[in-house]
Amino acid sequence: MKLSVSEEALADAEQAVDWYVDQGAWTAAVALQVEIGEALAWVLAEPGIGTPGPMGVRILPVHRFPVSLVYRVEGDDLRVIAVAAQRRRPGHWAGRR
């Protein structure tokens, strides 16, 4: 399985980590980065693990944090299109590829 991560998803993840840094929660910021990495490894190992969502995406909540990986599987390609905050701007990723 080949993994690709959109620029928007990278920016989403950076924004989420930056929020914890801005709150002075350095340990949480690092933990979020680790949890996102573990979620990526999990979806690579088990692409069907996420809950089916709209527009052919799958959604996997990131353990211990209010964010989810939003991704598509097409053949042997897995594309992460968003690291979506669960409480802010639902569906903001809808037009992404």
C-alpha positions in Angstrom: 0.0 0.0 0.0 1.3 3.4 -1.0 0.6 6.3 1.4 0.3 9.9 0.4 -0.8 12.8 2.5 -2.3 16.0 1.1 -0.7 19.4 1.8 -4.0 20.4 3.5 -3.9 17.3 5.8 -0.3 18.2 6.8 -1.5 21.8 7.5 -4.4 20.4 9.5 -2.1 18.3 11.7 0.3 21.2 12.1 -2.5 23.5 13.2 -3.8 20.9 15.7 -0.3 20.5 17.2 0.2 24.3 17.3 -3.0 24.7 19.3 -1.6 22.5 22.1 1.8 24.4 21.9 -0.1 27.7 22.2 -1.8 26.4 25.3 1.6 25.5 26.8 0.7 21.8 26.6 4.0 20.6 25.2 3.5 17.0 26.3 0.1 16.9 24.6 1.5 18.4 21.4 4.2 15.6 21.2 1.6 13.0 22.1 -0.7 14.1 19.3 2.1 13.8 16.8 2.8 10.3 18.0 -0.9 9.3 17.9 -1.3 10.7 14.4 1.8 8.6 13.3 0.3 5.5 15.0 -3.1 6.1 13.3 -1.3 6.4 9.9 0.5 3.1 10.5 -2.8 1.5 11.5 -4.7 2.5 8.4 -1.7 1.4 6.3 -1.9 -2.0 7.9 -5.7 -2.2 7.9 -7.1 0.2 5.3 -10.7 -0.8 6.0 -10.5 0.0 9.7 -12.0 3.5 9.4 -15.7 4.1 9.4 -17.1 4.7 5.9 -18.1 8.4 5.4 -19.4 10.6 2.6 -17.8 10.9 -0.8 -16.0 7.6 -0.5 -13.8 8.5 2.5 -13.1 6.5 5.6 -12.7 8.2 9.0 -10.5 7.0 11.8 -10.6 8.9 15.2 -7.1 9.5 16.6 -6.7 7.8 20.0 -7.0 10.3 22.9 -7.5 13.4 20.8 -10.5 15.1 19.2 -9.2 14.7 15.7 -9.8 12.1 13.0 -7.9 10.9 9.9 -10.0 11.3 6.8 -8.7 9.1 3.9 -9.5 7.4 0.7 -8.4 4.0 -0.5 -8.2 3.6 -4.3 -6.6 0.3 -5.3 -3.2 0.2 -3.7 -3.1 3.9 -2.9 -4.1 5.4 0.5 -4.6 9.2 0.4 -5.0 11.1 3.7 -7.0 14.2 2.8 -7.6 15.7 6.3 -6.7 15.6 9.9 -10.1 16.8 10.9 -11.0 18.4 14.2 -14.1 16.6 15.5 -15.6 19.7 17.1 -14.8 22.4 14.6 -15.9 23.0 11.0 -17.4 19.5 10.4 -16.9 18.5 6.8 -14.4 21.3 6.0 -12.5 18.7 4.0 -15.4 17.8 1.7 -13.9 19.3 -1.5 -10.4 17.8 -1.0 -8.8 15.1 -3.1 
